[in-house]
Structure formats: C-alpha cells, structure tokens
Amino acid sequence: MHHSHSAVSPVQQKQHQDWKVIKNLLPYLSAYKARIIFTVLCLVLAKAANLGVPIMLKKIVDAMSISSTPSALLVVPVSLILGYGVLRLSASLFAELRELIFSKVTEHAVRQVGLQVFNHLHALSLRFHLSRQTGGMTRDVERGTRGIQSLISYSLYSIIPTIIELLMVLGYLAYSYDSWFVLATLIALICYVVFTVVVTEWRTNYRREMNTLDSKANQSAVDSLINFETVKYFGNEQFESSRYDANLKKYAQAAIKSQKTLAFLNFGQQTIIVVGLVCILALASQGVASGEMTIGDLVLVNVLMIQLYIPLNFLGVLYREMKQSLTDIDRMFSLLETDQEIPDLPNATALQVLSPETGPHVVFKDVGFYYEKKRAILNQVSFEILPGQTTAVVGHSGAGKSTLGRLIFRFYDVQSGAIYLDGQDIKSVKQASLRKAIGIVPQDTVLFNDTIGFNIAYGRPGASQVEIEAAAQSAQIHEFISGLPDSYNTNVGERGLKLSGGEKQRVAIARTLLKNPSLLVFDEATSALDSETERSIQKELNELAKNRTTLIIAHRLSTVTHAHQILVMDAGRIIERGNHESLLKDGQRYAKMWRAQQNQIQSLDHD
C-alpha cells in the first residue's frame, strides 16, 4: 500500500515552507565557510566560560565555609575571585567576537538578496507593476531583508547558544549530582517550550492581523499623500483624515488584543519557571540537610537554573520573530519566483541596426494584440516605416495608437503576427539592446526627484556636462535652466512637479536627444501643451526626427502634416493610409477629422 498523495496539514505545509526559505538562504551564507566555523567555536567557548562562572562561585562559597584559619581564607578566595572575574569577562569577550566575525556574513547575504530582488523587480513586466502597489512592494522587500538579518542573528545569538548551554548544564548536573535534578530540569524545560510554542502559534493570528492592518494604513496614507493635489481639488482633507483614522483605529484594536495575549504568555512562562526552580531548590536543600551537598552546591544549582531561564525568557518573542522573519523572507523570495512574463530567449542576440544614422526599417506584420481576451486592442495591423522616414498614427483615443509604442518597446508580447526591426523579430533579440536603439518622448513625462541635470543625463548616464548642455540647447531649454538660481542643479521635485508641462516635455526631449537612438517614438508628445508651446516644441521634434526612423502617435493632425505616411486607426484596425494631401483628397475619415479640428482652431482664433 502506498499513498502518493497524502493530505498535508496546514501546519506541515507551513513547516515545509519554512524549510524551503532556509534552503533558499543557505547559498547566500555559504560564501564565508571559515568565518562560520570560527563563529561556532567562539560560541562554544563563550558558553563554556558561562558555565564556569557558577562553578567558580560554588568553590568560593565552599572555601569560605570550610576554612577557619584566617590566613587560608585570604589565599583561597582571592585567586578564586580573580578566576571568577576572568571567566565572566571571557564569556562576554567570546560573545562579542562571535558577533563581529559573523556580521560580515549577514551583511553580505542581505546585500546579495536585496540586490537580486531589486534587479528582478526591474526585469518584471509592465503588467506586473501596473497591478501592484509600489509602496506595498518596497515594504515587502524591506521586511524581507530585515527578516534575513533577524533570522540569522536570532538563531546564531540566541537559539543555538541556548541549546549548547542547556546540554552543558544537563551534562554537568548528571555528572555531579543526582539524576533527579536532570529530570526536574528537563520536565520544567519541556513544559516551558511546549507552552511557549502553543501560545505563540495562537497569538500569531493576532499579530498577522495587526501587520496587515499596519500595511493597509500605511498604503492608504502614502496613496493619499501621492495624490495630494486631487485631495485638495475636492477639498477632501477631512475625508482622507477620517479614512486614515478608521484604519488606525482597527490597527489599535488589533494591537490591544495582541498585548493581552502577550501578558498571558509571559505570566504562564514565569509560573512554569518558578515551579521548576522551587522543585530544584527543594531537592538541593534536602541534599544539604542530609550532608550530601554543600552550601556551595545549593548556590551553584540555583545560579545554573537562573542562567538557563534567562535566555528562555525570550523564547516566545524569539519564536514569534523567527516565524515572522521566515514569513517575510518567504514573501520576498516569492517576488523572486514571480515569472518574468517577457523573458529574453536563451539564444537571444543583440539587435543589429544596419544604419544607426538613419535608423532601422520597421515592419508590423499582421499584429494582433489584447490585454484581456475579450477586448482586442489591435486587429491584423500591418504597416512599415522606411529607414529615415516618419510615420504618423492618428485616430480617436482608444483606437490602439499608444499600444503600438509599448509593443515596439516589447513591454508586452504580441499574441499573433510579429514586429521586425531591420528584419529581426523583436522577440528574438535581447531586450536591453532593443530598448537602447529606441528613444521615446512620452505624453506625460515622469521625472526623478533629483536635479534637472540628473534627469537629462538619464538618457545616457555618464554623459559630460558639455553633452548635457548641448542636448538642452537643442531642446531649447538651456536658456530657461541657466536662468534658474541653481541652473542644472535645481531640484525638480517629486515626479517633476516643480516644472510646467512645456518644461518637462523639453527635459524629456533633451533626455532622448542625449540617448541618440536610431528609432524615435513620440507618444502624443505635445498633447498636454498649449498651442503656443506646442508650435515651438514641434519644430524641435521635427528637427529631432529628420532623417531618423520615427513613429508619431498623434492626437492633433496639424502636428503630423509633414509625415511621409499617415495611418488612420479605428477600433484596432488601420482604415486609411497615405500622406496628408492624398488623404484629404480621399475625403474619408481623415478629411472629416481634419475639418473638425480646423474649425475648432478657427473658432478659438475668433474668440
């Protein structure tokens, strides 16, 4: 008979999970084998010294009570008392040494894991990041790396030493005294550990609830602060405040529950310890009464017990923290296990652009694409952009224009058809090389909360100040920056809020100029601007696009009249194609849109 699929209880599954986390961690630690061995050595020495302290104490007490001649009294205890001091110091010395030696191992592991997770998160698809709250994710990583630190330090500085000490003490008791001592100690310890673990497991639920509520309150606070403008527009400060308060109230209730259960745990632990101590002392005083043990032995047994229970006092906290750390690390590792939706193929090669000066030949061949199965975004879209030419895509919003840009960048993979750059299917090339060749000026520029100089240099990190200024000059923003008190060192504020739309757009253009890509994508690059700014920026964009393969996704037709070819999209299909003149002649959709927009402009001019 064999059960291939036996039912796994949730507890077993949890334990399996915990072991998996530890297995995942080991490779990061094993880099420093010698340090680990040395650490364990220090650990054992520290504990041996620790055990020596009460034994010394016993000898002192016995020496005092036996010798009656004053001169002997001086000789014996002085040397013993010095020995006692040396032992105490060495116990502490070895403990500190162990921490020093091992800190490098811990920090190395934390750094490696943290970096790996960070790189992995950047490698995940846009879809993953759009569906996650970034605040929550960074908290997961932060808690995970903290978890590694605490897990290692707890096991190394508390759990393993306590076990070593326990074995030493039990060995000594069995060797020097009656086996009843060992038995009493063992029973008390087992009761203690079982009680602690059971109660802590039960408390974990309250703790977990507390953590969830903490994250929730934190997330809502961050969210409302990120959107503070919106909050102000609608005068909803009061509403936000009460929303946050509601979350805090729930958290407070959970925290109080957690505190009550902690009190119960602590009191229970103390009760077990006291009962154990009383039994041991009763045994020892009987031994003294019958003359089998000295007063020194009574002191020794008492001190040994108290020394044993001091680290155990923290067992509940430790057990809980270690479980918590394991859960946190597991969450972080699960981020690592999130599949890269769009990986490079194993045999991917770097993209070869035949003539970088003019740009690649872009071909969309029968491209079909959807985000959700029911809603096709692109339907059998085919077109090509010749090297050095400009193609514009126009149509109502929701026609699938912006998706083209995301697909060229391979933020998503197409479901059918293919996209080729100079005859290479973009699925078969390395994503890094693909993205290096393409420059995009997006509709809304998101800037880093850093200086203007840093944001422009982001197009090509490591560019010299001269190159940065040249790019800014081409984007016609150099004058503006030079006029600022800190010029290129002016901070742009969170997400670039301190700059106006036109300035941000110019920074984006400068950044792309500096990158010097062979293929350009303008995604409604000027739709956020007023017509005055738009006209002046349009010139720069046209300059930038001269003799380069360019894809313009446009809302306003007046910005694309110069394009070599214009594609009119509707509901994911291309319904017309041609240049400005031929499309006007055809008198179809494009001509209608053109007339509508011209009328709009005229009525604006008449106002």
Protein Blocks (a to p, Z undefined) as FASTA:
>chain_A
ZZfbdcddfklmmmmmmmmmmmmmmmmmmmmmmlmmmmmmmmmmmmmmmmmmmmmmmmmm
mmmmmpmcfklmmmmmmmmmmmmmmmmmmmmmmmmmmmmmmmmmmmmmmmmmmmmmmmmm
mmpcfklmmmpcfklmmmmmmmmmmmmmmmmmmmmmmmmmmmmmmmmmmmmmmmmmcfkl
mmmmmmmmmmmmmmmmmmmmmmmmmmmmmmmmmmmmmmmmmmmmmmmmmmmmnopmmmmm
mmmmmmmmmmmmmmmmmmmmmmmmmmmmmmmmmmmmmmmmmmmmmmmmnopacfklmmmm
mmmmmmmmmmmmmmmmmmmmmmmmmmmmmmmmmmmmpccfbacdfklccdddfblmnopc
dddehiacdfblklcfbghiacdddehiacddeddehilmmmmmmmmnomaccfedcdde
ehiafklpcfklmmmmpccddfbdcdddddfklmmmmmmghiafklmmmmmmmnopmmmm
mmpmklmmpcebjhhlmpcfklmmmmmmmmmmmnopabdcdehkllmpcfklmmmmmmmm
mmmmgopacddddfblklmmmpmbdcddeehiafbgcdfklmmmnopmklmmmmmmmmmm
mmmmmZZ
